[in-house]
């Protein structure tokens, strides 16, 4: 008995359902309300990747995995190192792919976090750059880590204020190569109303002064990027809906 090869149909159905989910505002609001409840328990802080805190929603980890696997970048640049788990996560994907490195940029890489990263088995695939992400000096160090002809992906996850994120988009967007992605974290802050804004943070970003506002402004400035509709549509129970932008220009 021959079993039908339904892989193409399966993928087409996934896309159809994702796009339908993206149009279901009630489902998104239910998911947002769930996130608000979970935030009481620091839900995003409860997870680790290979022994290092990752501080990500599981849905965003899966989405980023899909992007990295499908595009196989040579260099992934992440602004905002935090405890290092996200860098370890992306380095582990590159290890499986068999190429590439992660460059982490942060204004303050604390000694204990640097220790966790540099003692990890995947540390040979990681380069740390300490300094403000958008200064000329820091950007020069970042560019020096990009080999000629390399494909480049960027993740922006540092200060989430609208002006800072927009500055990062303008600085790092040009580094992203055609077919690769720039991922902007915590865009969910712009999808909530004032009363839903998380307040258990060292900084609080209200609607209009957050990453989603920066994304919307940047997309009006450039024709190099477009929102990946199918990927973003399935990002419920996520911190970054609308934050996955694909580079379509040279």
N, CA and C of each residue as an Amber inpcrd file, in Angstrom:
protein
   750
   0.8470000  -1.2010000   0.0000000   0.0000000   0.0000000   0.0000000
   0.8760000   1.2420000   0.0000000   0.6060000   2.1350000  -0.9350000
   1.3750000   3.3710000  -1.0330000   0.6590000   4.5000000  -0.2960000
   1.3810000   5.1660000   0.5770000   0.8210000   6.2990000   1.3090000
   1.0850000   7.5840000   0.5370000   0.0800000   8.4080000   0.4260000
   0.1970000   9.6590000  -0.3180000   1.2190000  10.5860000   0.3360000
   2.0670000  11.1960000  -0.4680000   2.9980000  12.2100000   0.0190000
   2.2320000  13.5300000   0.1170000   1.8980000  13.9200000   1.3390000
   1.0560000  15.1020000   1.5450000   1.8180000  16.2880000   2.1250000
   3.1430000  16.2780000   1.9640000   3.9350000  17.3370000   2.5910000
   3.5740000  18.7250000   2.0710000   3.3920000  18.8660000   0.7810000
   3.0410000  20.1780000   0.2270000   1.6590000  20.6190000   0.7070000
   0.7260000  19.6910000   0.7400000  -0.6070000  20.0230000   1.2290000
  -0.5590000  20.4190000   2.7040000   0.2440000  19.7090000   3.4720000
   0.3770000  20.0100000   4.9010000   0.8940000  21.4360000   5.1070000
   1.9250000  21.8160000   4.3500000   2.4820000  23.1550000   4.4750000
   1.4860000  24.2080000   4.0120000   0.7430000  23.9140000   2.9550000
  -0.2570000  24.8610000   2.4650000  -1.3600000  25.0720000   3.5000000
  -1.7580000  23.9860000   4.1680000  -2.7800000  24.1000000   5.2140000
  -2.2590000  24.9070000   6.3950000  -1.0100000  24.6860000   6.7750000
  -0.4000000  25.4820000   7.8500000  -0.4880000  26.9680000   7.5330000
  -0.1140000  27.3260000   6.3120000  -0.1310000  28.7420000   5.9110000
  -1.5580000  29.2960000   5.9280000  -2.4990000  28.5060000   5.4200000
  -3.8960000  28.9400000   5.4070000  -4.4030000  29.2080000   6.8170000
  -4.1010000  28.3040000   7.7390000  -4.5560000  28.4530000   9.1190000
  -3.8540000  29.6210000   9.8170000  -2.5710000  29.8000000   9.5260000
  -1.8350000  30.9210000  10.1260000  -2.4390000  32.2440000   9.6890000
  -2.7080000  32.3840000   8.4120000  -3.2810000  33.6310000   7.9020000
  -4.6740000  33.8700000   8.4720000  -5.4490000  32.7900000   8.6240000
  -6.7770000  32.9260000   9.2330000  -6.6620000  33.3560000  10.6870000
  -5.7130000  32.7690000  11.4090000  -5.4880000  33.1570000  12.8030000
  -5.1240000  34.6310000  12.9040000  -4.2980000  35.1020000  11.9720000
  -3.8810000  36.4970000  12.0020000  -5.0300000  37.4770000  11.8250000
  -6.1380000  37.0120000  11.2440000  -7.3030000  37.8680000  11.0430000
  -8.3090000  37.7540000  12.1840000  -8.0530000  36.8570000  13.1210000
  -8.9850000  36.6200000  14.2300000  -8.5980000  37.4980000  15.4220000
  -9.1780000  38.6790000  15.4830000  -8.8350000  39.6270000  16.5400000
  -9.2680000  39.1190000  17.9110000 -10.3810000  38.4060000  17.9560000
 -10.8260000  37.8650000  19.2470000  -9.7960000  36.8780000  19.8060000
  -9.2590000  36.0260000  18.9320000  -8.2430000  35.0690000  19.3820000
  -7.0080000  35.7960000  19.8760000  -6.6190000  36.8500000  19.1580000
  -5.4350000  37.6080000  19.5890000  -5.6740000  38.2480000  20.9540000
  -6.8430000  38.8190000  21.1660000  -7.1400000  39.4580000  22.4500000
  -7.1880000  38.4430000  23.5830000  -7.7310000  37.2580000  23.3110000
  -7.7190000  36.1990000  24.3250000  -6.2720000  35.8440000  24.6970000
  -5.4210000  35.7180000  23.6710000  -4.0180000  35.3900000  23.9140000
  -3.3290000  36.5160000  24.6870000  -3.6490000  37.7600000  24.3200000
  -3.0560000  38.9030000  25.0120000  -3.4690000  38.9260000  26.4750000
  -4.7240000  38.6530000  26.7310000  -5.1850000  38.5990000  28.1270000
  -4.4760000  37.4930000  28.8940000  -4.2240000  36.3610000  28.2290000
  -3.4790000  35.2750000  28.8730000  -2.0670000  35.7220000  29.2190000
  -1.4170000  36.4270000  28.2910000  -0.0660000  36.9360000  28.5540000
  -0.0470000  37.8790000  29.7510000  -1.0800000  38.6970000  29.8620000
  -1.1510000  39.6390000  30.9790000  -1.2410000  38.8820000  32.3050000
  -2.0380000  37.8140000  32.3290000  -2.1370000  36.9880000  33.5350000
  -0.7960000  36.3250000  33.8350000  -0.1600000  35.7660000  32.7990000
   1.1090000  35.0520000  32.9860000   2.2310000  35.9910000  33.4310000
   2.1170000  37.2640000  33.0760000   3.1810000  38.2010000  33.4310000
   3.3260000  38.3530000  34.9400000   2.2680000  38.0640000  35.6720000
   2.3650000  38.1130000  37.1390000   3.4110000  37.1400000  37.6520000
   3.6700000  36.0860000  36.8700000   4.6000000  35.0400000  37.2750000
   5.9190000  35.1100000  36.4960000   6.1800000  36.2790000  35.8770000
   7.4120000  36.4680000  35.1020000   7.5940000  35.3540000  34.0730000
   6.5130000  35.0520000  33.3440000   6.4780000  33.8790000  32.4710000
   7.6460000  33.8270000  31.4840000   7.9900000  34.9610000  30.8710000
   9.0740000  34.9640000  29.8740000  10.4270000  34.6520000  30.5040000
  10.5190000  34.7910000  31.8190000  11.7870000  34.5850000  32.5220000
  11.9540000  33.1490000  33.0420000  10.9800000  32.2920000  32.8010000
  10.9880000  30.9570000  33.3930000  11.7270000  29.9120000  32.5690000
  12.2440000  30.3030000  31.3760000  12.7860000  29.3310000  30.4340000
  14.2900000  29.4750000  30.2600000  14.9400000  28.3480000  29.9380000
  16.3790000  28.3490000  29.6600000  16.6260000  27.6030000  28.3510000
  17.7600000  27.9060000  27.7210000  18.1980000  27.1400000  26.5540000
  19.5900000  26.5980000  26.8400000  19.7000000  25.2720000  26.9100000
  20.9730000  24.6090000  27.1730000  21.6570000  25.1940000  28.4040000
  20.8460000  25.3860000  29.4520000  21.3730000  25.7740000  30.7480000
  21.4890000  27.2580000  31.0140000  21.1210000  28.1060000  30.0310000
  21.2610000  29.5570000  30.2020000  19.8880000  30.2190000  30.0360000
  19.4900000  31.1200000  30.9540000  18.1830000  31.7770000  30.8310000
  18.0330000  32.4780000  29.4770000  16.8940000  32.2300000  28.8100000
  16.7040000  32.7660000  27.4660000  15.7930000  34.0030000  27.4480000
  14.9150000  34.1420000  28.4390000  14.0160000  35.3010000  28.5610000
  13.2880000  35.5540000  27.2440000  12.5800000  34.5370000  26.7710000
  11.7890000  34.6200000  25.5500000  10.5030000  33.8280000  25.7380000
   9.4780000  34.2290000  25.0050000   8.2650000  33.4190000  24.9410000
   8.5350000  32.1920000  24.0650000   8.0200000  31.0200000  24.4400000
   8.2410000  29.8280000  23.6130000   7.8430000  30.0180000  22.1520000
   6.7630000  30.7500000  21.8830000   6.3380000  30.9680000  20.4950000
   7.3930000  31.7310000  19.7030000   8.0710000  32.6760000  20.3400000
   9.0990000  33.4480000  19.6510000  10.3550000  32.6170000  19.4150000
  10.6510000  31.7210000  20.3440000  11.7720000  30.8030000  20.1420000
  11.5080000  29.9380000  18.9110000  10.2960000  29.4170000  18.7960000
   9.9490000  28.5830000  17.6460000   9.9890000  29.3830000  16.3470000
   9.4670000  30.6050000  16.3680000   9.4520000  31.4240000  15.1550000
  10.8660000  31.7560000  14.7040000  11.7220000  32.1160000  15.6440000
  13.1040000  32.4340000  15.2940000  13.8190000  31.2010000  14.7610000
  13.5350000  30.0410000  15.3470000  14.1070000  28.7910000  14.8480000
  13.7100000  28.5560000  13.4050000  12.4430000  28.7970000  13.0730000
  11.9940000  28.6100000  11.6970000  12.7520000  29.5330000  10.7410000
  12.9220000  30.7810000  11.1520000  13.6260000  31.7550000  10.3070000
  15.0750000  31.3340000  10.0910000  15.7730000  30.9900000  11.1730000
  17.1890000  30.6340000  11.0610000  17.3650000  29.3770000  10.2120000
  16.5200000  28.3800000  10.4290000  16.6530000  27.1420000   9.6640000
  16.3700000  27.3620000   8.1830000  15.3540000  28.1670000   7.8900000
  14.9740000  28.3820000   6.4930000  15.9590000  29.2710000   5.7360000
  16.5840000  30.2180000   6.4220000  17.4520000  31.1850000   5.7310000
  18.9410000  30.9010000   5.8930000  19.3070000  30.1640000   6.9450000
  20.6950000  29.7600000   7.1970000  21.6940000  30.9180000   7.0470000
  21.5750000  31.9190000   7.9010000  22.4820000  33.0650000   7.8200000
  23.9110000  32.7000000   8.2170000  24.8560000  33.4730000   7.6970000
  26.2550000  33.3110000   8.0950000  26.5550000  34.0480000   9.3970000
  25.8690000  35.1710000   9.6030000  26.0660000  35.9880000  10.8050000
  24.7000000  36.4010000  11.3460000  24.5040000  36.2080000  12.6420000
  23.3190000  36.7240000  13.3240000  23.7940000  37.7640000  14.3310000
  23.3040000  38.9760000  14.2060000  23.6500000  40.0590000  15.1340000
  22.4670000  40.2790000  16.0610000  22.7300000  40.2600000  17.3590000
  21.6720000  40.5250000  18.3270000  22.0640000  41.6890000  19.2140000
  21.2050000  42.7110000  19.2870000  21.4070000  43.7800000  20.2520000
  20.5960000  43.4460000  21.4960000  21.2460000  43.5300000  22.6370000
  20.6110000  43.1310000  23.8870000  21.0210000  41.7190000  24.2540000
  22.0930000  41.6020000  25.0190000  22.6260000  40.2810000  25.3800000
  21.8930000  39.6780000  26.5670000  21.5110000  40.5120000  27.5340000
  20.8580000  40.0600000  28.7710000  21.6680000  38.9210000  29.4110000
  21.0490000  37.7830000  29.6700000  21.7560000  36.6650000  30.3130000
  22.3810000  35.7020000  29.3200000  22.1300000  35.9180000  28.0380000
  22.8610000  35.1830000  27.0100000  22.1700000  34.0020000  26.3940000
  21.0040000  33.5970000  26.9250000  20.3530000  32.3960000  26.4310000
  19.9280000  32.4790000  24.9790000  19.5090000  33.6520000  24.5440000
  19.0920000  33.8130000  23.1480000  20.2730000  33.6190000  22.2030000
  21.4390000  34.1000000  22.6010000  22.6380000  33.9090000  21.7810000
  23.0400000  32.4400000  21.7450000  22.9590000  31.7720000  22.8970000
  23.2610000  30.3400000  22.9370000  22.2850000  29.5760000  22.0430000
  21.0120000  29.9390000  22.1120000  19.9800000  29.3090000  21.2820000
  20.3160000  29.4360000  19.7950000  20.6010000  30.6470000  19.3460000
  20.8760000  30.8390000  17.9210000  22.1970000  30.1930000  17.5150000
  23.1810000  30.2050000  18.4050000  24.4520000  29.5310000  18.1120000
  24.2480000  28.0240000  17.9780000  23.3400000  27.4550000  18.7770000
  23.0880000  26.0150000  18.6860000  22.4700000  25.6600000  17.3390000
  21.6170000  26.5290000  16.8140000  21.0380000  26.2940000  15.4920000
  22.1130000  26.3550000  14.4120000  22.9930000  27.3490000  14.5220000
  24.0760000  27.4740000  13.5350000  25.0260000  26.2780000  13.6160000
  25.2300000  25.7630000  14.8210000  26.0810000  24.5800000  14.9870000
  25.5040000  23.3970000  14.2140000  24.1950000  23.2050000  14.3100000
  23.5410000  22.1150000  13.5890000  23.6030000  22.3590000  12.0790000
  23.3920000  23.6080000  11.6750000  23.4560000  23.9460000  10.2550000
  24.8650000  23.7230000   9.7050000  25.8600000  23.9810000  10.5500000
  27.2400000  23.7250000  10.1520000  28.0190000  24.9360000   9.7120000
  27.5130000  26.1240000  10.0330000  28.2390000  27.3480000   9.6830000
  27.6780000  28.4980000  10.4980000  28.4380000  29.6090000  10.4970000
  27.9130000  30.8440000  11.0460000  28.3680000  31.1720000  12.4490000
  28.0560000  32.4140000  12.8520000  28.3830000  32.8850000  14.1920000
  27.3490000  33.9140000  14.6290000  27.3020000  34.1410000  15.9470000
  26.4020000  35.1150000  16.5470000  27.2330000  36.2470000  17.1360000
  26.8350000  37.4750000  16.8560000  27.4940000  38.6550000  17.4100000
  26.5140000  39.3500000  18.3480000  26.8780000  39.4260000  19.6280000
  26.0080000  40.0480000  20.6170000  26.5030000  41.4300000  21.0030000
  25.5970000  42.3980000  21.0030000  25.9300000  43.7870000  21.3090000
  25.1110000  44.2530000  22.5030000  25.7790000  44.8240000  23.4920000
  25.0540000  45.3280000  24.6590000  25.8600000  46.4550000  25.2890000
  25.1580000  47.4460000  25.7850000  25.8210000  48.5860000  26.4250000
  26.4810000  48.1750000  27.7390000  25.9780000  47.0810000  28.3410000
  26.5200000  46.6250000  29.6210000  26.4110000  45.1050000  29.7040000
  27.5110000  44.4260000  29.4180000  27.5320000  42.9700000  29.5420000
  28.0760000  42.6520000  30.9290000  27.2040000  42.2690000  31.8220000
  27.6040000  42.0680000  33.2030000  28.5120000  40.8510000  33.3360000
  29.4150000  40.9250000  34.3030000  30.4740000  39.9200000  34.4250000
  29.9200000  38.5070000  34.5510000  28.8660000  38.3290000  35.3480000
  28.3370000  36.9820000  35.5430000  27.6650000  36.4560000  34.2790000
  27.0500000  37.3620000  33.4950000  26.4420000  36.9280000  32.2300000
  27.5130000  36.5990000  31.1920000  28.5490000  37.4010000  31.1490000
  29.6810000  37.1060000  30.2530000  30.3060000  35.7550000  30.6250000
  30.4140000  35.4990000  31.9250000  30.9830000  34.2340000  32.3840000
  30.1490000  33.0500000  31.8890000  28.8160000  33.1570000  31.9900000
  27.9380000  32.0740000  31.5340000  28.1030000  31.8160000  30.0400000
  28.2350000  32.8880000  29.2680000  28.3730000  32.7560000  27.8110000
  29.7440000  32.2010000  27.4480000  30.7830000  32.7660000  28.0220000
  32.1400000  32.3950000  27.6120000  32.5410000  31.0050000  28.0940000
  31.8530000  30.4690000  29.1080000  32.1490000  29.1190000  29.5830000
  31.2580000  28.0590000  28.9360000  30.3310000  28.5040000  28.0950000
  29.4140000  27.5600000  27.4530000  30.1090000  26.8510000  26.2950000
  29.7850000  25.5760000  26.0350000  30.4130000  24.8450000  24.9220000
  30.2400000  25.5220000  23.5520000  29.2130000  26.3650000  23.4080000
  28.9750000  27.0340000  22.1280000  29.6530000  28.3980000  22.0200000
  30.4250000  28.7570000  23.0250000  31.0640000  30.0780000  23.0210000
  31.9670000  30.3450000  21.8090000  32.5990000  29.3240000  21.1990000
  33.4150000  29.6280000  20.0100000  32.6150000  30.2330000  18.8500000
  31.2960000  30.0740000  18.8900000  30.4650000  30.6250000  17.8190000
  29.9060000  31.9990000  18.1670000  30.3380000  32.5610000  19.2890000
  29.7610000  33.8100000  19.7860000  30.8420000  34.8700000  19.9780000
  30.5510000  36.0800000  19.5120000  31.4150000  37.2360000  19.7410000
  30.6190000  38.2880000  20.5050000  31.1780000  38.8110000  21.5820000
  30.5130000  39.8390000  22.3880000  31.1500000  41.1990000  22.1300000
  30.2930000  42.2040000  21.9180000  30.7530000  43.5790000  21.7320000
  30.0270000  44.4470000  22.7460000  30.7860000  45.0930000  23.6140000
  30.1790000  45.9420000  24.6410000  30.2300000  47.3970000  24.2130000
  29.0800000  48.0590000  24.2620000  29.0030000  49.4650000  23.8970000
  27.6000000  49.8120000  23.4530000  27.2660000  51.1070000  23.3960000
  25.9420000  51.5260000  22.8980000  25.7450000  51.0320000  21.4690000
  24.6110000  50.4390000  21.1990000  24.4270000  49.7150000  19.9370000
  24.4940000  50.5770000  18.6920000  24.2030000  51.8670000  18.8000000
  24.0910000  52.6850000  17.5900000  25.2240000  53.7030000  17.4180000
  26.2570000  53.6300000  18.2460000  27.3580000  54.5740000  18.0600000
  28.2400000  54.1480000  16.8920000  28.9480000  55.1060000  16.3540000
  29.8370000  54.8390000  15.2270000  30.8850000  53.7940000  15.5840000
  31.4330000  53.8910000  16.7850000  32.4730000  52.9560000  17.2190000
  31.9360000  51.5280000  17.3100000  30.7650000  51.3710000  17.9300000
  30.1870000  50.0350000  18.0600000  29.8290000  49.4490000  16.7100000
  29.2300000  50.2490000  15.8500000  28.8460000  49.7600000  14.5220000
  30.0620000  49.3420000  13.7050000  31.1750000  50.0550000  13.8840000
  32.4000000  49.6730000  13.1840000  32.8780000  48.2960000  13.6570000
  32.7720000  48.0340000  14.9590000  33.1620000  46.7270000  15.4920000
  32.2370000  45.6280000  14.9620000  30.9530000  45.9430000  14.8570000
  29.9970000  44.9600000  14.3340000  30.3160000  44.6400000  12.8750000
  30.5220000  45.6670000  12.0690000  30.8160000  45.4500000  10.6450000
  32.0920000  44.6370000  10.4550000  33.0410000  44.8220000  11.3490000
  34.3100000  44.0860000  11.2560000  34.1070000  42.5860000  11.4650000
  32.9890000  42.1970000  12.0630000  32.6960000  40.7830000  12.3050000
  31.9460000  40.1350000  11.1440000  31.6350000  40.9110000  10.1060000
  30.8750000  40.3950000   8.9650000  31.8200000  40.1330000   7.7970000
  32.0790000  38.8760000   7.4610000  32.9580000  38.5810000   6.3270000
  32.3380000  39.0470000   5.0170000  33.1860000  39.3110000   4.0400000
  32.7070000  39.7170000   2.7210000  31.7690000  38.6550000   2.1530000
  30.6350000  39.0950000   1.6540000  29.6860000  38.1820000   1.0270000
  28.8130000  37.4030000   1.9820000  28.9300000  37.6570000   3.2790000
  28.1550000  36.9070000   4.2650000  26.6860000  37.3080000   4.2350000
  25.8150000  36.3400000   4.4970000  24.3940000  36.6380000   4.6840000
  24.1800000  36.9950000   6.1520000  23.3850000  38.0410000   6.3940000
  23.2940000  38.6170000   7.7400000  21.8420000  38.7500000   8.1840000
  21.5710000  38.2540000   9.3830000  20.2860000  38.4000000  10.0730000
  20.5040000  39.2520000  11.3150000  19.4820000  40.0000000  11.7310000
  19.5970000  40.8740000  12.9030000  18.3990000  40.6560000  13.8210000
  18.6590000  40.6500000  15.1270000  17.6160000  40.6170000  16.1550000
  17.8100000  41.8340000  17.0530000  16.7690000  42.6440000  17.2000000
  16.8440000  43.8470000  18.0320000  16.0540000  43.6110000  19.3220000
  16.7670000  43.5500000  20.4440000  16.1360000  43.2240000  21.7200000
  16.8500000  43.9360000  22.8600000  17.1150000  45.2280000  22.6570000
  17.7630000  45.9970000  23.7280000  16.7370000  46.9620000  24.3240000
  17.0620000  48.2200000  24.4630000  16.1120000  49.2200000  24.9590000
  14.9030000  49.2420000  24.0240000  13.6910000  49.1520000  24.5870000
  12.4870000  49.0270000  23.7720000  11.7680000  50.3480000  23.5170000
  12.3750000  51.4800000  23.8740000  11.7660000  52.7630000  23.5660000
  11.6840000  52.9820000  22.0560000  10.6250000  53.6200000  21.6080000
  10.3780000  53.8050000  20.1840000  11.5540000  54.4540000  19.4610000
  12.0980000  55.5230000  19.9980000  13.1770000  56.2390000  19.3100000
  14.4480000  55.4020000  19.2230000  14.7470000  54.6530000  20.2860000
  15.9470000  53.8160000  20.2560000  15.7960000  52.6800000  19.2570000
  14.6450000  52.0320000  19.2560000  14.4290000  50.9290000  18.3130000
  14.4830000  51.4460000  16.8770000  13.8890000  52.6020000  16.6380000
  13.9250000  53.1720000  15.2920000  15.3600000  53.4940000  14.8810000
  16.1520000  53.9980000  15.8150000  17.5670000  54.2680000  15.5370000
  18.2960000  52.9750000  15.2000000  18.0150000  51.9050000  15.9580000
  18.6340000  50.6100000  15.6630000  18.1970000  50.0800000  14.3030000
  16.9310000  50.2280000  13.9790000  16.4530000  49.7780000  12.6720000
  17.1960000  50.5040000  11.5480000  17.3990000  51.7740000  11.7160000
  18.0930000  52.5620000  10.6900000  19.5720000  52.1910000  10.6080000
  20.1620000  51.8110000  11.7390000  21.5880000  51.4530000  11.7550000
  21.8410000  50.0190000  11.3030000  20.9840000  49.0990000  11.7410000
  21.2320000  47.6790000  11.4910000  20.4640000  47.1390000  10.2830000
  19.3760000  47.8130000   9.9050000  18.6380000  47.3810000   8.7320000
  19.5100000  47.2620000   7.4890000  20.3870000  48.2400000   7.2160000
  21.2440000  48.1530000   6.0320000  22.2200000  46.9760000   6.0590000
  22.4650000  46.3970000   7.2380000  23.3760000  45.2580000   7.3260000
  22.7030000  43.9460000   6.9280000  21.3830000  43.9150000   6.9740000
  20.6360000  42.6930000   6.6670000  20.6620000  42.4530000   5.1590000
  20.9680000  41.2330000   4.7750000  21.0900000  40.9030000   3.3550000
  19.7730000  40.3510000   2.8050000  19.6410000  40.4300000   1.5110000
  18.4090000  40.0170000   0.8400000  18.0430000  38.5750000   1.1960000
  16.7720000  38.3710000   1.5540000  16.2910000  37.0510000   1.9340000
  16.3930000  36.7600000   3.4150000  17.1470000  37.5900000   4.1400000
  17.2910000  37.4170000   5.5800000  16.2780000  38.2850000   6.3290000
  16.3000000  38.2090000   7.6500000  15.2950000  38.8770000   8.4800000
  15.9310000  39.8450000   9.4690000  15.1440000  40.8630000   9.8200000
  15.4150000  41.6360000  11.0250000  14.2200000  41.4050000  11.9440000
  14.5040000  40.9830000  13.1600000  13.4620000  40.6390000  14.1250000
  13.4590000  41.7020000  15.2200000  12.3120000  42.2970000  15.4470000
  12.1680000  43.3380000  16.4670000  11.3520000  42.7630000  17.6220000
  11.9720000  42.6890000  18.7760000  11.3370000  42.0610000  19.9380000
  10.3720000  43.0000000  20.6450000   9.4320000  42.4120000  21.3500000
   8.4760000  43.0930000  22.2300000   7.5490000  44.0650000  21.5000000
   7.2310000  43.7640000  20.2460000   6.2460000  44.5600000  19.5220000
   4.8510000  44.4290000  20.1200000   4.6210000  43.4090000  20.9310000
   3.3040000  43.2380000  21.5550000   2.9350000  44.4510000  22.4000000
   3.9360000  45.2020000  22.8490000   3.6630000  46.3990000  23.6550000
   2.8370000  47.4130000  22.8710000   2.9530000  47.3870000  21.5490000
   2.1810000  48.3080000  20.7260000   0.8500000  47.7430000  20.2820000
   0.5910000  46.4900000  20.6170000  -0.6800000  45.8480000  20.2560000
  -1.6460000  45.8500000  21.4350000  -1.1850000  46.3450000  22.5780000
  -2.0180000  46.4050000  23.7770000  -2.4710000  47.8420000  24.0150000
  -3.4750000  48.0100000  24.8750000  -3.8350000  49.3720000  25.2590000
  -3.1070000  49.7370000  26.5500000  -3.2720000  50.9690000  26.9620000
  -2.5250000  51.4760000  28.1120000  -2.7170000  50.6100000  29.3560000
  -3.9390000  50.1430000  29.5780000  -4.2350000  49.3720000  30.7910000
  -3.6020000  47.9870000  30.7750000  -3.1820000  47.5260000  29.5900000
  -2.6050000  46.1790000  29.4650000  -1.0790000  46.1890000  29.4860000
  -0.4730000  47.3490000  29.6010000   0.9840000  47.4590000  29.5590000
   1.6190000  46.7800000  30.7700000   2.5940000  45.8720000  30.5510000
   3.2840000  45.2420000  31.6800000   4.0190000  46.2830000  32.5200000
   3.9070000  46.1620000  33.8110000   4.5530000  47.1400000  34.6990000
   5.6370000  46.5310000  35.5760000   5.8190000  45.2040000  35.5120000
   6.8820000  44.5620000  36.3110000   8.1980000  44.6170000  35.5380000
   8.6550000  45.8030000  35.2470000   9.8580000  45.9980000  34.4500000
  10.6780000  47.1360000  35.0490000  11.9840000  47.1510000  34.7530000
  12.8100000  48.2790000  35.1980000  12.4450000  49.5430000  34.4270000
  11.9440000  49.3580000  33.1840000  11.4140000  50.4600000  32.3940000
  10.0380000  50.0560000  31.8840000   9.1520000  51.0220000  31.7420000
   7.8070000  50.7590000  31.2450000   7.6190000  51.5050000  29.9300000
   7.1770000  50.7890000  28.9010000   6.9690000  51.4010000  27.5880000
   5.4880000  51.3070000  27.2340000   4.8540000  52.4680000  27.1200000
   3.4370000  52.5190000  26.8120000   3.2140000  52.5810000  25.3010000
   1.9930000  52.2640000  24.8380000   1.7000000  52.3030000  23.4050000
   2.0980000  53.6410000  22.7810000   2.8140000  53.5560000  21.6710000
   3.3170000  54.7420000  20.9850000   4.7930000  54.9770000  21.2430000
   5.2740000  54.5200000  22.4090000   6.7010000  54.6260000  22.7350000
   7.2430000  53.2180000  22.9540000   7.2280000  52.4120000  21.8820000
   7.5840000  51.0020000  21.9960000   8.0070000  50.4800000  20.6170000
   8.4390000  49.2340000  20.5280000   9.0080000  48.7240000  19.2870000
   8.0480000  48.6780000  18.0940000   6.7660000  48.3900000  18.3380000
   5.8320000  48.2960000  17.2060000   5.6690000  49.6440000  16.5180000
   5.6620000  50.7070000  17.2950000   5.5950000  52.0490000  16.7100000
   6.8280000  52.3230000  15.8540000   7.9830000  51.8570000  16.3150000
   9.2210000  52.0300000  15.5420000   9.1670000  51.2420000  14.2470000
   8.6610000  50.0020000  14.3110000   8.5430000  49.1710000  13.1040000
   7.6600000  49.8560000  12.0680000   6.5150000  50.3600000  12.4960000
   5.5880000  50.9940000  11.5600000   6.1990000  52.2310000  10.9110000
   6.9630000  52.9890000  11.6750000   7.6340000  54.1650000  11.1140000
   8.7080000  53.7450000  10.1250000   9.4850000  52.7380000  10.4950000
  10.5900000  52.2970000   9.6330000  10.0770000  51.7380000   8.3110000
   9.0060000  50.9840000   8.3430000   8.4760000  50.3900000   7.1150000
   7.9780000  51.4550000   6.1320000   7.6620000  52.6360000   6.6380000
   7.2710000  53.7370000   5.7560000   8.4910000  54.4260000   5.1410000
   9.6620000  54.1860000   5.7370000  10.8970000  54.8240000   5.2670000
  11.6520000  53.9930000   4.2430000  11.3960000  52.7040000   4.2000000
  12.2200000  51.8140000   3.3820000  11.3560000  50.8630000   2.5700000
  11.8720000  50.4790000   1.4060000  11.1950000  49.4390000   0.6240000
  12.0260000  48.1570000   0.6080000  13.0280000  48.0690000   1.4800000
  13.8710000  46.8740000   1.5460000  13.2340000  45.7640000   2.3760000
  12.2570000  46.1140000   3.2230000  11.6780000  45.1290000   4.1340000
  10.1690000  45.0560000   3.9760000   9.6560000  43.8640000   4.2300000
   8.2130000  43.6840000   4.3140000   7.9080000  42.7690000   5.4910000
   6.7260000  42.9010000   6.0390000   6.2950000  42.0290000   7.1310000
   6.0130000  40.6420000   6.5880000   6.5550000  39.6170000   7.2470000
   6.2550000  38.2400000   6.8770000   4.8660000  37.9170000   7.4250000
   3.8600000  38.0120000   6.5570000   2.4750000  37.9360000   7.0120000
   2.1460000  36.5970000   7.6410000   2.5240000  35.5050000   6.9920000
   2.1590000  34.1910000   7.5150000   2.8320000  33.9120000   8.8560000
   4.1010000  34.2660000   8.9820000   4.8150000  34.0220000  10.2340000
   4.2530000  34.8720000  11.3610000   4.0580000  36.1540000  11.1010000
   3.5430000  37.0400000  12.1440000   2.1070000  36.7030000  12.5260000
   1.3380000  36.1790000  11.5700000  -0.0700000  35.8910000  11.8460000
  -0.2480000  34.8160000  12.9130000   0.6950000  33.8920000  13.0050000
   0.5490000  32.8190000  13.9980000   1.2010000  33.1740000  15.3380000
   1.7200000  34.3800000  15.4570000   2.3810000  34.7770000  16.6950000
   1.3760000  35.3160000  17.7100000   0.6320000  34.3960000  18.3060000
  -0.1420000  34.6810000  19.5070000   0.6250000  34.0480000  20.6630000
   0.3260000  34.4570000  21.8840000   1.1300000  34.0470000  23.0390000
   2.6010000  34.3300000  22.7410000   2.8460000  35.4950000  22.1850000
   4.1630000  35.8980000  21.6840000   4.4500000  37.3250000  22.1220000
   5.7290000  37.6410000  22.2660000   6.1040000  39.0180000  22.5880000
   6.3770000  39.8520000  21.3320000   6.4010000  39.1980000  20.1560000
   6.8690000  39.9280000  18.9710000   5.9720000  39.7980000  17.7390000
   4.6440000  39.8530000  17.8870000   3.7940000  39.8130000  16.6940000
   4.0080000  41.0530000  15.8410000   4.1920000  40.8500000  14.5490000
   4.4780000  41.9800000  13.6630000   5.9300000  42.3740000  13.6270000
   6.7780000  41.6680000  14.3860000   8.1740000  42.0540000  14.4940000
   9.1250000  41.3120000  13.5780000   8.6170000  40.3780000  12.7760000
   9.4770000  39.6010000  11.8720000   9.4100000  40.1970000  10.4690000
  10.4730000  40.8840000  10.0820000  10.5230000  41.6010000   8.8120000
  11.5350000  40.9280000   7.8830000  11.1140000  40.6400000   6.6660000
  11.9870000  39.9960000   5.6790000  12.5720000  41.0210000   4.7440000
  13.8770000  40.8920000   4.4890000  14.5560000  41.7990000   3.5570000
  14.2940000  41.3310000   2.1300000  13.6610000  42.1810000   1.3420000
  13.3130000  41.8320000  -0.0400000  14.1240000  42.6570000  -1.0470000
  14.9210000  43.5970000  -0.5510000  15.7090000  44.4560000  -1.4320000
  17.1900000  44.2180000  -1.2610000  17.9540000  44.6710000  -2.2150000
  19.4020000  44.5110000  -2.1520000  20.0170000  45.6440000  -1.3310000
